[in-house]
Amino acid sequence: MSSESSEVTDNLSRVRERIDHAASRAGRGAEEITLIAVSKTHSAAQIRNLYHVGVRHFGENRVQEWEAKRAHLSGLDAVWHMIGHVQSNKAAKAVRLFDTIDSLDSADLAERLDRARKDFNTEGSEITEDIEKSREREKGIERSKTARLRVLIEVKLDPGETKSGVSGEDLAPLVKAVLRFPHLELHGLMGVPPYFDDAEKARPYFRRLRELRDAIRAEAGNNLLPVLSMGMSHDFEVAIEEGATEIRVGTALFGERGKV
Ligand SMILES: *Cc1c(COP(=O)(O)O)cnc(C)c1O
């Protein structure tokens, strides 16, 4: 084993241990929590290393960067998450390159994703068909052409964040709008609290995301929005205690990112 991949193996065991401890403190099973390895700025080779030690979910925050890397990762049966802001003009490309968009934050983007997914399912440009066919070959599956695109709505938890996320007040109307799109399947919410050295300070933000979800459930149905994507390298234990079902971990798995 190369030193790079044994380092990644060690990092993964440490993260899994932290997940186990946090889950048992919260009286939850560790298997209820999906680990998403956030691979932005890291190479396709590093993604492959983590895949080979069992990680099956990866998150990227830029369409362009992921497009370049995925070309080197054919054959991996993983779920690729878009966790960054999706610009309107990248919506169609994002639909072709990702299995789930976790950062949906406007009705306009929902409409674009819905339309793009419809095109993807039905006619399909040449490039779409190529990618889709090779994916099916790689995965040994026939991907249903009527499948909906999984989406999460990103809620703005950090008042200082200007680029992405819907405000708490605008969440309910956006949920209603997204539920009407036939080619989208809304699974839950994602949120990023402000950064605190003391992770405990992030707790009220995680709790708020869960409470916003619970308020929507009270109105629209108890099975709605089962997924809460919250918690990063330095604060995921607190997020798990507050009900996270997916955590997004970069640094603790891959090491520090270079400045980009
Ligand atoms: C980069 C990023 C992460 C991972 O952050 P780490 O602190 O490296 O674990 C998680 N979520 C989002 C939205 C990110 O952009």
The ligand as an SDF file (V2000), in Angstrom:
LIG
                    3D

 15 15  0  0  0  0  0  0  0  0999 V2000
  -15.6920   22.0150    1.6760 C   0  0  0  0  0  0  0  0  0  0  0  0
  -17.0430   21.6600    2.1740 C   0  0  0  0  0  0  0  0  0  0  0  0
  -17.2150   20.6840    3.1630 C   0  0  0  0  0  0  0  0  0  0  0  0
  -16.0730   19.9330    3.8380 C   0  0  0  0  0  0  0  0  0  0  0  0
  -15.3610   20.7590    4.6920 O   0  0  0  0  0  0  0  0  0  0  0  0
  -14.2150   20.1850    5.6710 P   0  0  0  0  0  0  0  0  0  0  0  0
  -14.1080   21.2210    6.7170 O   0  0  0  0  0  0  0  0  0  0  0  0
  -12.9780   20.0630    4.8450 O   0  0  0  0  0  0  0  0  0  0  0  0
  -14.6790   18.8760    6.1790 O   0  0  0  0  0  0  0  0  0  0  0  0
  -18.5160   20.3870    3.5320 C   0  0  0  0  0  0  0  0  0  0  0  0
  -19.5790   21.0130    2.9840 N   0  0  0  0  0  0  0  0  0  0  0  0
  -19.4530   21.9500    2.0440 C   0  0  0  0  0  0  0  0  0  0  0  0
  -20.6600   22.6020    1.4770 C   0  0  0  0  0  0  0  0  0  0  0  0
  -18.1710   22.3110    1.5960 C   0  0  0  0  0  0  0  0  0  0  0  0
  -18.0520   23.2590    0.6600 O   0  0  0  0  0  0  0  0  0  0  0  0
  1  2  1  0
  2  3  1  0
  2 14  2  0
  3  4  1  0
  3 10  2  0
  4  5  1  0
  5  6  1  0
  6  7  2  0
  6  8  1  0
  6  9  1  0
 10 11  1  0
 11 12  2  0
 12 13  1  0
 12 14  1  0
 14 15  1  0
M  END
$$$$
